[in-house]
């Protein structure tokens, strides 16, 4: 996932743990605010089994798109997750 943000967006780095599943640790690491709102997460498999991620499980109201870098994680592996949401005017 790219770290460079468009000029019309404001980036904010953060380290916020977000409850998801018992088998996963999801940390919000960056937000982008502009015409759209973006969230970058790090998702780590904390279980002892392979994890298969379905991007649809990460949708919630207001989400326009979800992108997961790696849809299969072995125990201890992590991947980047990008979530695009409606902006404040949306």
C-alpha positions as CSV (number, residue, x, y, z in Angstrom):
1,X,0.0,0.0,0.0
2,X,1.3,3.4,-1.0
3,X,2.3,5.9,1.7
4,X,2.2,9.0,-0.4
5,X,-1.1,10.9,-0.1
6,X,-2.7,13.2,-2.8
7,X,-2.1,16.9,-2.3
8,X,-5.7,17.6,-1.5
9,X,-5.8,15.2,1.4
10,X,-4.5,15.5,5.0
11,X,-2.7,12.5,6.5
12,X,-2.5,11.7,10.2
13,X,-0.5,8.8,11.6
14,X,-2.0,6.9,14.5
15,X,-1.6,3.6,16.4
16,X,-5.2,2.6,17.4
17,X,-6.1,-1.0,18.1
18,X,-9.5,-1.8,16.5
19,X,-11.5,-4.8,17.8
20,X,-12.2,-7.2,14.9
21,X,-11.8,-11.0,15.4
22,X,-10.2,-13.0,18.2
23,X,-7.8,-14.5,15.6
24,X,-6.7,-11.1,14.3
25,X,-5.1,-7.9,15.5
26,X,-6.2,-4.8,13.5
27,X,-4.3,-1.5,14.1
28,X,-5.3,1.7,12.4
29,X,-2.0,3.2,11.4
30,X,-2.9,6.2,9.2
31,X,-5.9,8.2,8.1
32,X,-6.4,10.4,5.0
33,X,-9.0,13.2,5.0
34,X,-10.2,14.9,1.9
35,X,-13.1,14.6,-0.6
36,X,-13.0,10.9,0.5
37,X,-11.8,9.5,3.8
38,X,-9.2,6.8,3.9
39,X,-8.0,4.4,6.6
40,X,-4.8,2.3,6.5
41,X,-4.6,-0.6,8.8
42,X,-2.2,-3.4,9.7
43,X,-3.9,-6.7,10.1
44,X,-2.0,-9.5,11.8
45,X,-2.9,-13.2,12.2
46,X,-2.5,-13.9,15.9
47,X,-3.9,-17.4,15.7
48,X,-2.1,-20.7,15.2
49,X,-3.9,-21.4,11.9
50,X,-3.8,-20.0,8.3
51,X,-6.2,-17.1,7.9
52,X,-8.2,-16.4,4.7
53,X,-9.5,-12.9,4.6
54,X,-12.7,-11.9,2.7
55,X,-12.7,-8.2,2.0
56,X,-16.5,-8.1,2.4
57,X,-16.0,-8.8,6.1
58,X,-14.4,-5.4,6.5
59,X,-17.2,-3.4,5.0
60,X,-19.4,-1.3,7.2
61,X,-21.9,1.6,6.5
62,X,-20.2,4.4,4.5
63,X,-17.4,2.2,3.1
64,X,-16.9,2.5,-0.6
65,X,-14.0,0.2,-1.1
66,X,-11.7,-2.2,0.7
67,X,-8.3,-3.4,-0.4
68,X,-6.2,-6.1,1.3
69,X,-2.6,-6.6,0.1
70,X,-2.5,-10.3,1.0
71,X,-5.8,-12.3,1.4
72,X,-4.1,-15.3,3.1
73,X,-1.9,-15.0,6.2
74,X,0.1,-17.7,7.9
75,X,0.3,-17.5,11.8
76,X,2.2,-14.3,12.7
77,X,2.0,-12.8,9.3
78,X,0.6,-9.3,8.7
79,X,-0.8,-7.4,5.7
80,X,-1.9,-3.8,4.9
81,X,-5.6,-3.0,4.6
82,X,-6.9,0.2,2.9
83,X,-10.5,1.3,3.5
84,X,-12.1,4.1,1.5
85,X,-15.1,5.8,3.0
86,X,-17.4,8.6,2.0
87,X,-16.0,12.0,2.8
88,X,-17.6,14.5,5.2
89,X,-19.7,15.9,2.3
90,X,-20.8,12.4,1.1
